[in-house]
Amino acid sequence: MRTLEDIFQGEDEQQFLLDCRFDFGKWVTRVLGYDYKWFHREWIEALLSKKRIAILAPTGFGKTTILGIAYPLWNLFYKKYWQGLIVSNSIPQATKIIDRLKMAMQENELLQRLVPEYSNLTWSKTEIATSTKGRIFCKPYGESAKGVHVNYVLGDEVSSYRDHSIWFRYIVTRATAKRGEVAAISTPVDENDLMMSKLMRSPYYWHKSYPAIQNNKSIWPERFPLEWLKQEEAELGKSHFAQQYLCKIIPESEEIPFPTRLLVQAHSLKYQFMDRRPEGDTDPYYVGCDFAMSLKGDWSAFVVGKKRDDNKIQVVKIFRFRGMLPSAQTEVLKSINRDFQPNRMLLDKSTFGEFIVNDLISEGIPAVGFPFTQENRNSAFAKAITLLNEGNIILPYSKEPTYTSQMIDRLEHELTHFVVDKTPRGYATYKSLADHDDVAIAFILMLKAAAEERKFISYIRAR
């Protein structure tokens, strides 16, 4: 709890509040207790004077804290009927900012004055009302943002937004009626993302990039010392470090096996996930699986795909579970076999995987164990990379948040965080920098099964 004593520090309350009304920096440091650096000040000065800003800055450098928490609270405190809209790629991502706003108000003796008497009735996961008659909404990126007119729009991680037209048609226009402000914040994804291709080149936006290192010095040495940044560069690799901390696009070289540009090109809005093989569909189906059993750690992932007449491999379903016993995962695969009647299942045989494979084979299910030796792993990755570069992968997608698009986003997040590395013995390998890689590994196994099965091989399918 941040107390009034922490905030006022002996100053007269009325004078202090008057000062903060015109000094946002004092509001940030004294009321909220946040750091307020020179680049944070630039963002606010630009927002107040230019009305439209686009900021590229590394993760952890205060983009959301300053523009998503401090700035809305400042306006809600001093202006009646002020309204803001937070837009993220998904509702869970947007509601995290709403939760931070709620916590900031509830755990601050001054900001508790913003909490309305019946907050349990007026607050929801996606909306906050205040005692000053203000409101904050959160929406997923899409047409659902229509219907609200606000004083301020914050686009969070704008580089991840797929359909660029939505930003201009349905998001920015939410602030037009009230002549409000728009802030777009992100780290870059690729040269074709919304920030890099549009907003950072627009004459209508004040735009600037803030690399963590400038003139061989950290721009925030207290939190991100230069030595620490250099260690991160060594661990992440130059390309990924440049993207995350220097706000530069990753060069599409051998270092990045699954470039975002190629994955986006594989999208097809014509398809969504299927729950079973359609009647009369004679295309061969394949399954890849990466097993896990931890309640809090790794996930088990199952990816179903089919090989079409044009030899392209289309993802048709992705399943992802956590904390399942081996017996339950076996049942999932039996269910997949009934629904899709695959020609082949290529399954990770490490740990308990071999027992699952044997159980499935005993019931006539076309399961094959995949031993994850270094040679086998590199071979599977090489096949997936070749298929992607040749344009022989189809990823179903949707402009609106659906289970299909959410799981494809998950898959692409994991794939784009692989980099080429070397083992201690100097052999090439593929290293994941993501939190998990289960969906990507299952996807790669599915591709290997589909690409390498010879057409004359047939299997007895369990019914």
C-alpha positions in Angstrom: 0.0 0.0 0.0 1.4 3.4 -1.0 0.3 5.8 1.8 -0.5 9.5 1.8 2.7 10.0 3.8 4.7 8.3 1.0 3.0 10.6 -1.5 2.8 14.0 0.1 6.0 13.8 2.1 5.1 16.7 4.3 3.8 19.0 1.4 0.5 20.7 1.6 -2.1 18.4 0.0 -3.8 21.1 -2.1 -0.6 22.6 -3.4 0.8 19.1 -4.1 -2.3 18.1 -6.1 -2.2 21.4 -8.0 1.4 20.8 -8.9 0.7 17.3 -10.1 -2.1 18.5 -12.3 0.5 20.3 -14.4 3.5 18.2 -13.7 3.0 14.6 -14.9 6.5 13.6 -13.9 5.8 14.5 -10.3 2.5 12.5 -10.5 4.4 9.5 -11.7 7.2 9.6 -9.2 5.4 10.7 -6.1 1.8 9.4 -6.5 2.7 6.1 -8.1 6.3 5.7 -7.1 7.4 4.8 -10.6 10.7 5.8 -12.3 10.3 8.6 -14.8 13.2 8.8 -17.3 14.0 11.3 -20.0 12.5 9.1 -22.7 9.2 8.7 -20.7 9.0 12.5 -20.6 9.5 12.7 -24.4 6.5 10.3 -24.9 4.1 12.3 -22.8 5.2 15.7 -24.2 4.7 14.3 -27.7 1.4 12.8 -26.9 0.0 16.0 -25.4 1.3 18.2 -28.3 1.0 15.9 -31.3 -2.0 13.7 -30.4 -0.8 10.7 -32.3 2.4 8.9 -31.3 4.1 5.6 -32.2 6.8 4.3 -29.9 9.2 1.4 -30.4 11.0 0.5 -27.2 12.3 -2.7 -25.6 10.2 -4.8 -23.3 10.5 -3.6 -19.7 11.3 0.0 -20.6 8.0 1.3 -19.2 5.8 1.6 -22.3 2.7 0.1 -20.7 3.5 1.5 -17.2 3.7 5.1 -18.4 1.2 5.1 -21.3 -1.1 2.4 -20.0 -1.2 2.9 -16.3 0.2 6.3 -15.2 -1.3 8.4 -18.0 -4.8 7.1 -17.8 -4.9 7.4 -13.9 -3.7 11.0 -14.2 -6.5 11.8 -16.5 -9.1 9.9 -14.5 -8.1 11.7 -11.3 -8.2 15.2 -12.7 -10.9 15.1 -15.5 -14.5 14.2 -15.1 -16.0 11.9 -17.7 -12.6 11.1 -19.2 -12.6 7.8 -21.1 -9.9 5.5 -22.4 -9.7 2.4 -24.5 -6.9 -0.2 -24.3 -6.5 -2.5 -27.4 -4.5 -5.7 -27.4 -4.2 -8.7 -29.6 -6.3 -10.7 -27.3 -8.7 -10.1 -24.4 -6.4 -11.8 -21.8 -3.6 -9.5 -22.8 -5.8 -6.4 -22.5 -7.3 -7.4 -19.2 -3.8 -7.7 -17.7 -3.6 -3.9 -18.0 -7.1 -3.5 -16.6 -6.0 -5.6 -13.6 -2.9 -3.4 -13.1 -5.1 -0.3 -13.1 -7.4 -1.8 -10.5 -4.5 -2.8 -8.3 -3.0 0.7 -8.6 -6.2 2.3 -7.4 -6.9 -0.2 -4.6 -3.3 -0.2 -3.2 -2.8 3.6 -3.1 -4.4 5.8 -0.4 -4.8 8.7 -2.8 -6.0 6.8 -5.8 -8.6 5.0 -3.6 -10.6 8.2 -4.1 -11.2 7.0 -7.7 -12.8 3.8 -6.6 -16.6 4.1 -6.8 -18.8 3.1 -3.9 -20.1 0.1 -5.7 -17.0 -1.0 -7.6 -18.1 -4.6 -7.3 -21.0 -3.8 -9.5 -19.4 -1.3 -11.9 -16.1 -3.0 -12.4 -15.7 -6.0 -14.7 -12.8 -7.9 -16.4 -13.0 -5.5 -19.4 -14.2 -2.2 -17.9 -13.5 0.1 -15.0 -15.7 3.0 -13.8 -14.4 5.7 -11.4 -15.9 8.1 -8.9 -15.0 10.9 -11.4 -17.5 9.4 -13.9 -14.6 8.2 -16.0 -14.3 4.8 -17.7 -11.6 2.6 -19.1 -12.5 -0.1 -21.6 -10.4 -2.9 -23.0 -11.0 -4.6 -26.3 -9.3 -7.2 -28.5 -7.9 -6.0 -31.8 -10.8 -6.2 -34.2 -14.2 -4.8 -35.2 -15.5 -5.3 -31.7 -13.9 -2.0 -30.7 -16.7 -0.2 -32.6 -19.4 1.4 -30.3 -17.2 3.4 -27.9 -15.9 6.9 -28.3 -13.1 7.9 -26.0 -10.5 10.5 -25.2 -7.6 8.2 -25.4 -6.7 5.0 -27.3 -3.7 2.8 -26.4 -2.6 0.2 -28.8 -0.5 -2.4 -27.0 2.1 -4.4 -28.9 0.8 -3.0 -32.2 3.4 -4.9 -34.3 1.5 -8.1 -33.6 -1.7 -6.8 -35.2 -2.3 -8.8 -38.4 -4.9 -6.9 -40.4 -3.5 -3.3 -40.7 -6.8 -1.9 -42.0 -8.6 -2.6 -38.7 -6.3 -0.1 -37.0 -7.3 2.8 -39.2 -11.0 1.8 -39.7 -12.0 0.7 -36.2 -9.3 1.6 -33.6 -8.0 5.1 -34.3 -11.5 6.3 -35.1 -12.6 5.6 -31.5 -10.8 8.8 -30.5 -11.9 10.9 -33.5 -15.2 12.2 -32.2 -13.6 13.6 -29.1 -10.5 14.8 -30.8 -8.6 12.5 -28.5 -5.1 11.0 -28.4 -3.8 7.8 -29.8 -0.6 6.0 -28.6 0.8 3.0 -30.4 3.5 1.0 -28.5 5.4 -2.1 -29.4 8.7 -3.9 -30.1 9.1 -4.7 -33.8 8.2 -8.0 -35.3 9.3 -7.7 -38.9 9.6 -5.1 -41.7 6.0 -5.6 -42.8 4.4 -5.2 -39.4 1.9 -2.3 -38.7 4.5 -0.2 -36.7 7.4 -0.6 -39.1 5.5 -0.4 -42.4 2.9 2.2 -41.5 3.0 4.1 -38.3 6.8 4.7 -38.1 6.7 6.2 -41.6 3.5 8.2 -41.2 3.5 12.0 -41.3 0.5 12.0 -39.1 2.3 10.3 -36.2 5.1 11.5 -34.0 7.3 8.4 -34.1 10.5 7.4 -32.5 12.6 4.3 -31.7 14.4 3.9 -28.4 17.1 1.2 -28.6 18.4 0.2 -25.2 22.0 1.0 -26.1 22.9 4.4 -27.6 26.5 5.6 -28.0 27.6 2.4 -26.3 25.7 3.4 -23.2 22.4 2.0 -21.7 19.6 4.6 -21.8 18.4 3.2 -18.5 21.6 2.1 -16.7 19.9 1.9 -13.2 17.6 -0.9 -14.4 19.4 -2.3 -17.5 23.2 -1.9 -17.0 25.3 -2.1 -20.1 27.1 -5.2 -18.8 23.7 -7.0 -18.3 22.6 -6.0 -21.8 25.8 -7.5 -23.3 25.2 -10.7 -21.4 21.7 -10.8 -22.8 23.1 -10.3 -26.3 25.5 -13.3 -25.8 22.6 -15.5 -24.6 19.9 -14.5 -27.1 22.1 -14.1 -30.1 22.7 -10.9 -32.1 19.5 -11.1 -34.2 17.0 -11.8 -31.4 18.8 -9.2 -29.2 18.6 -6.6 -31.9 14.8 -7.2 -32.2 14.0 -7.2 -28.5 16.4 -4.5 -27.2 17.6 -2.4 -30.2 14.3 -2.3 -31.9 15.8 -3.4 -35.2 14.3 -6.0 -37.5 15.9 -9.4 -37.4 17.8 -10.0 -40.6 16.4 -13.0 -42.5 19.6 -15.1 -42.4 20.5 -18.6 -41.4 20.2 -17.4 -37.8 16.4 -17.2 -38.0 15.0 -20.5 -39.3 11.3 -19.5 -39.3 10.9 -15.9 -40.3 7.6 -14.1 -39.5 7.2 -12.9 -43.0 7.1 -16.5 -44.4 4.7 -17.7 -41.7 2.3 -14.8 -42.4 2.5 -15.7 -46.1 1.3 -19.2 -45.2 -1.9 -17.8 -43.6 -5.2 -18.7 -45.3 -8.5 -17.0 -44.3 -10.4 -19.6 -46.2 -9.9 -22.3 -43.5 -10.5 -22.8 -39.8 -9.7 -25.8 -37.6 -11.8 -28.9 -38.1 -13.1 -31.3 -35.4 -12.9 -34.3 -37.6 -12.1 -35.5 -41.1 -14.9 -34.3 -43.5 -16.9 -37.1 -45.1 -15.5 -38.0 -48.4 -12.1 -36.4 -47.8 -9.5 -38.8 -49.1 -6.4 -36.7 -48.4 -3.9 -38.4 -46.1 -3.8 -37.0 -42.5 -0.8 -36.9 -40.1 -0.3 -36.2 -36.4 2.7 -34.9 -34.5 2.9 -35.0 -30.8 5.2 -33.6 -28.1 4.5 -35.2 -24.6 4.8 -33.6 -21.2 3.2 -34.4 -17.8 4.1 -31.4 -15.5 1.2 -29.5 -13.8 3.1 -26.1 -14.1 5.9 -26.7 -16.6 5.7 -27.9 -20.2 2.6 -28.7 -22.2 1.6 -31.7 -24.2 0.8 -30.6 -27.8 -0.9 -32.5 -30.6 -0.9 -31.1 -34.2 -3.0 -32.6 -37.0 -2.4 -31.9 -40.6 -3.2 -33.2 -44.0 -1.4 -33.4 -47.3 -3.5 -32.0 -50.1 -3.5 -32.9 -53.8 -1.2 -29.9 -54.5 1.3 -31.4 -52.0 0.8 -28.6 -49.6 0.5 -29.5 -46.0 -2.4 -27.9 -44.2 -2.7 -27.7 -40.4 -6.3 -28.8 -39.4 -6.2 -28.9 -35.6 -4.0 -28.1 -32.6 -4.5 -29.5 -29.1 -2.6 -28.3 -26.1 -2.9 -29.6 -22.6 -1.0 -29.4 -19.3 -0.7 -31.9 -16.4 -2.2 -34.9 -18.2 -1.2 -38.4 -17.2 0.2 -40.7 -19.9 -3.0 -42.7 -19.9 -5.0 -39.6 -20.6 -2.7 -38.5 -23.4 -3.1 -42.0 -24.9 -6.8 -41.5 -24.9 -6.4 -38.1 -26.7 -4.5 -39.8 -29.4 -7.1 -42.6 -29.7 -9.8 -39.9 -30.1 -7.7 -38.1 -32.7 -7.3 -41.4 -34.6 -11.1 -41.9 -34.5 -11.9 -38.4 -35.7 -9.2 -38.0 -38.4 -8.1 -41.5 -39.3 -4.5 -40.5 -39.9 -2.1 -42.4 -42.0 0.7 -41.8 -39.5 1.3 -40.5 -36.0 4.9 -39.4 -35.3 5.3 -39.2 -31.6 8.1 -38.1 -29.3 9.3 -41.4 -27.8 11.4 -39.9 -25.0 10.4 -40.4 -21.3 7.1 -42.2 -21.3 6.4 -41.6 -25.0 7.6 -45.1 -26.0 4.9 -46.7 -23.7 2.2 -44.7 -25.4 3.5 -45.6 -28.9 3.5 -49.3 -28.0 0.0 -49.1 -26.6 -1.3 -47.4 -29.7 0.4 -49.9 -32.0 -1.2 -52.8 -30.1 -4.6 -51.4 -31.1 -3.7 -51.1 -34.7 -3.2 -47.3 -34.6 -0.4 -46.1 -37.0 1.9 -44.7 -34.4 5.7 -44.3 -34.8 8.1 -43.2 -32.1 10.6 -40.5 -32.9 13.9 -40.6 -31.1 15.1 -37.0 -30.4 18.8 -37.5 -31.2 20.7 -34.4 -32.4 20.8 -35.8 -35.9 17.1 -36.6 -36.0 16.1 -33.3 -34.5 18.2 -31.3 -37.1 16.7 -33.4 -39.9 13.1 -32.7 -38.8 13.9 -28.9 -38.5 15.5 -28.9 -41.9 12.5 -30.5 -43.5 10.1 -28.0 -41.8 12.3 -25.0 -42.9 12.4 -26.3 -46.5 8.6 -26.7 -46.6 8.1 -23.2 -45.3 10.6 -21.6 -47.7 9.0 -23.4 -50.6 5.5 -22.2 -49.7 4.2 -25.7 -49.0 2.6 -25.0 -45.7 -1.0 -23.7 -45.1 -1.9 -22.2 -41.7 -5.6 -21.5 -41.3 -6.2 -18.0 -39.8 -8.9 -15.5 -38.9 -9.0 -11.7 -38.7 -11.0 -12.0 -35.5 -9.8 -13.7 -32.3 -10.8 -17.4 -32.6 -9.4 -20.6 -31.2 -7.8 -21.2 -34.6 -6.0 -17.8 -34.8 -5.0 -18.0 -31.1 -3.4 -21.4 -31.6 -1.7 -20.4 -34.8 -0.4 -17.3 -33.0 1.0 -19.6 -30.3 2.6 -21.8 -32.9 4.2 -18.8 -34.7 5.4 -17.3 -31.4 7.3 -20.5 -30.7 8.6 -21.0 -34.2 9.9 -17.4 -34.5 11.8 -17.8 -31.2 14.1 -20.6 -32.6 17.6 -19.5 -33.5 20.6 -21.4 -34.9 23.0 -22.2 -32.1 26.0 -24.5 -31.5 26.4 -27.4 -29.1 29.4 -27.5 -26.8 31.1 -29.7 -29.4 30.5 -27.2 -32.1 27.6 -28.9 -33.9 24.7 -26.8 -35.3 21.4 -27.0 -33.4 18.2 -25.1 -33.0 17.7 -23.4 -29.7 14.4 -22.1 -28.4 14.3 -18.7 -26.8 10.5 -18.9 -26.1 8.8 -19.9 -22.8 7.7 -23.2 -24.4 8.2 -25.0 -27.7 5.8 -27.8 -27.4 3.4 -26.8 -30.2 6.3 -26.0 -32.5 7.9 -29.4 -31.9 4.6 -31.2 -32.5 4.1 -29.2 -35.7 7.6 -30.1 -37.0 6.9 -33.8 -36.3 3.6 -33.6 -38.2 5.4 -32.0 -41.2 8.1 -34.7 -41.1 5.5 -37.5 -41.0 3.6 -35.9 -43.9 6.6 -35.1 -46.1 8.4 -38.4 -45.8 5.7 -41.0 -45.9 5.8 -42.9 -49.2 2.4 -43.0 -50.9 2.4 -46.8 -51.4 2.6 -47.4 -47.6 -0.8 -48.0 -46.0 -1.9 -48.7 -42.5 -4.7 -50.5 -40.8 -6.7 -47.8 -39.1 -8.4 -48.5 -35.7 -12.1 -47.8 -35.9 
